[in-house]
Amino acid sequence: MEKKLYTTQEVARALSVSDVYIRQLIGRGQAYPVQRIGNSWVFTADEIERLRTRKRTRGVGKKKQ
């Protein structure tokens, strides 16, 4: 049975974030797409769930001015 794959836009919609943010996570090594098809990264449902439940930190390393 084939696993359904989800585009960056579908992942962003599922997580209520922008697709730009998902691409930033990929660039920082915090999101793990299965592969790239054309200009789109694709993800499994397991990876979407991992992103949904991951621990989040805000502003780590940023100083208030």
Sequence and secondary structure as in RCSB ss.txt:
>XXXX:A:sequence
MEKKLYTTQEVARALSVSDVYIRQLIGRGQAYPVQRIGNSWVFTADEIERLRTRKRTRGVGKKKQ
>XXXX:A:secstr
     EEHHHHHHHHTS HHHHHHHHHTT S  SEEETTEEEE HHHHHHHHHS   SSTT    
